[in-house]
Amino acid sequence: MRELLARLRADHGADVVAIADDASGLAVDAVLPVPTGVPEWLQPIVSVIPAQLFAAHLARARGLDPDAPRHIRKVTRTR
């Protein structure tokens, strides 16, 4: 993971945000904390909500509509 984060920063100039209960030791720009003491098998469920909220707020901050993404259209044809 550390190698991937370093490469994203160096090659692409990416800002790295970690969603974790403990991100110490990781070179990240920001941490979205999740509750500690959650069993490992429940951790993905607990992590999804902050990730979705972060993505929605980031899209709005960039002037994008998260409810209407570009290049995605729902087409239903009934014959």
C-alpha positions as a printed Julia matrix, in Angstrom:
79×3 Matrix{Float64}:
   0.0    0.0     0.0
   2.8    2.42    0.85
   4.38   1.84   -2.55
   1.11   2.58   -4.33
   0.55   5.78   -2.34
   4.08   6.98   -3.08
   3.65   6.27   -6.78
   0.3    8.07   -6.95
   1.86  11.14   -5.38
   5.07  11.11   -7.41
   3.71  10.17  -10.84
   0.28  11.77  -10.76
   0.51  14.47   -8.09
  -2.47  12.92   -6.31
  -3.69  13.99   -2.9
  -4.16  10.89   -0.78
  -7.06  10.5     1.65
  -7.19   7.46    3.92
 -10.39   6.05    5.38
  -9.15   4.17    8.42
  -9.26   3.84   12.17
  -5.47   4.24   12.32
  -3.51   5.76    9.44
  -0.3    6.3    11.35
   2.69   5.35    9.29
   0.95   6.14    6.01
   1.95   9.22    4.04
  -1.51  10.69    3.51
  -2.83  14.23    3.16
  -6.0   13.63    5.16
  -7.69  10.92    7.18
 -11.42  10.21    7.36
 -11.71   8.45   10.7
 -13.95   5.45   11.27
 -14.9    4.07   14.69
 -12.38   1.88   16.46
 -13.29  -1.41   18.01
 -15.44  -2.52   15.08
 -14.88  -6.18   14.11
 -12.83  -6.55   10.93
 -15.69  -8.19    9.04
 -17.89  -5.12    9.68
 -15.2   -2.57    8.83
 -16.13  -2.29    5.11
 -19.71  -1.4     6.01
 -18.57   1.23    8.49
 -16.1    2.68    5.94
 -18.55   3.0     3.06
 -20.64   5.81    4.54
 -17.76   8.28    5.08
 -16.4    7.42    1.62
 -19.74   8.1    -0.08
 -20.25  11.36    1.8
 -16.7   12.47    0.96
 -17.2   11.67   -2.74
 -20.52  13.52   -2.89
 -19.16  16.63   -1.15
 -16.0   16.6    -3.28
 -18.08  16.41   -6.47
 -20.23  19.34   -5.36
 -17.16  21.36   -4.38
 -15.83  20.83   -7.9
 -19.1   22.03   -9.38
 -20.26  18.58  -10.49
 -23.65  17.0    -9.91
 -23.12  13.59   -8.28
 -26.71  12.62   -9.16
 -26.13  13.16  -12.89
 -22.65  11.89  -13.85
 -21.34  12.65  -17.34
 -21.39   9.97  -20.02
 -23.81   7.79  -18.09
 -27.33   7.58  -19.37
 -30.07   5.19  -18.5
 -31.86   4.05  -21.59
 -34.8    1.72  -21.32
 -36.54   0.63  -24.47
 -39.78  -1.22  -24.35
 -41.11  -2.91  -27.43
